[in-house]
């Protein structure tokens, strides 16, 4: 069986651009990425269908017909992508209503660890590596610690 | 075609019809409740009949629309499918009763969420469709149906916390669906079919490398759905924010559908197993790392989410062993885990209702205030940890026996990991028990961080509007709350029903193990499944056939029937 190189390249480009967009932070872009990747994967089904032929209707015309099964699957996949994309867009809109942005937010646990680092007693590793060795906006600040606590964020102090 | 042949269709079509009716009758809460309960009762009854017939007469097959299995859609109920179908629909029914109770308790007679019951029924239809699917593409459709429903349920009410966790959940789900599509296209390109029975025939003819790549693609897809370790990070972050009944049904069913898909493909399509050690390592890491996460948490719902991930490792261990003992243990453990994990999440919902939060730093003294709740929690918690004589112990014992029987060092390492995980589960459950139930209320340290955490995590009410402020508001009313000694019976009774089901699994473990042994014997000998799907004369009328049967199929059928005689 010979395969159609154009279809494979199209699928590769679509999936590649889709994945690039999925790695973005904004939900809208991620959804566009999934639509592109989905179309690329649908093209893969056409590759899987093998050689092209006449319309797959029994008793009409001569010659080999194209494989109808992947086409049926692609149709189903398109409908599913449509539905989930619509829901995703609604979600992005709701997120924009609530927070003014549709960025995907941090994992709760990561968020908590970061805030703990800002507010609470910092762990020794944090003190050694982050605060004393690395400069913040005001450069190296000695004595920025008060009884082992990080003082308020510089931004607040400026204000 | 008799009535009984059509029965396989019911678990899929009835909930969908019910969902349509519910949407049409969106104005009447009573009608919605009645329809949902009646539909799920009917599906439970159907599944019982299906299991009886599958156990007595062999796999029940229906070719939807009369198209032959090779090009059409076939629904197959063998022992494995029917067993999981009964468990899942029964659990769904209990959770539905619980949410009906919660709706009535929270909102009085009026329910503001006309979308809840229809979506719940669609979810149930998707799960049934995945369990009954006779081809990979229909499995994909089943997954998508249940995922679409779960998107709606996990963002119910559209609060800030739920939109945040729902976004992550949806992105992960979409990514795994895209991977599934890729796997489907590759399988079709390699074999020219997506029918599981035909795949069972054709996969051994492929070069080993190709078959292994296809198996890995499918395993990664199912691994994301089942939350196997390197692919499990999404689960503990997204589940706890949803309403209690939604979390409960997700925890019970959605990951197990992924496990089912692994059992099915690994036993039927890829019996010659090239990646045993990879799967064993994944199962060991899932168990250990999952339970470590549970120990580090201080919120009941998050602890339960991590134990869920951890115990997926047990089922994966059984699958990885790829022996009849392993599969039997995995099936039994799946049934046990669906019921127990769902019960525990429902109880977490009750704790949230009584105490206003599930944060262990802010809950206390529940054993004295609501002794019934304490007993309700204690039994499934010990069951989850695997204390004899409960079904958790029996299931773990079956899996560990399978591991010892396999005998090589990696399987023995898995056995050791299983024992350690069981102990650590006991530790995590004991932590919840001593802090939420035994520790006198008020002995917690207040700090700003955990305040913020509570506010982000809490959100158990059905419509979610009160989610963010629940913890602080209820806390100030603690004295008043303490006076309400009684649990709301409408919510407690379904939980009690489910908890008694977990005990019943223990009492009837003998017959159940015999049944899972038969199911495992059936799936480790794929020829019977293939014969039922491809050769069944009731599903195949040669005179009316549009396409002739392939030579390959005819040859197989003649050979199989020759052997049978």
Interface residues (C-beta under 8 A of the other chain):
Chain A: X22 X27 X30 X34 X37 X38 X41 X42 X44 X45 X47 X48 X49 X58 X69 X70 X73 X76 X77 X80 X83 X84 X87 X88 X91 X94 X95 X98 X99 X104 X105 X107 X108 X109 X111 X112 X115 X116 X119 X120
Chain B: X71 X137 X141 X144 X147 X148 X151 X152 X155 X158 X160 X163 X164 X165 X166 X167 X168 X170 X171 X174 X175 X177 X178 X181 X182 X184 X185 X186 X188 X189 X194 X233 X236 X237 X447 X448 X449 X452 X453 X456 X457 X546
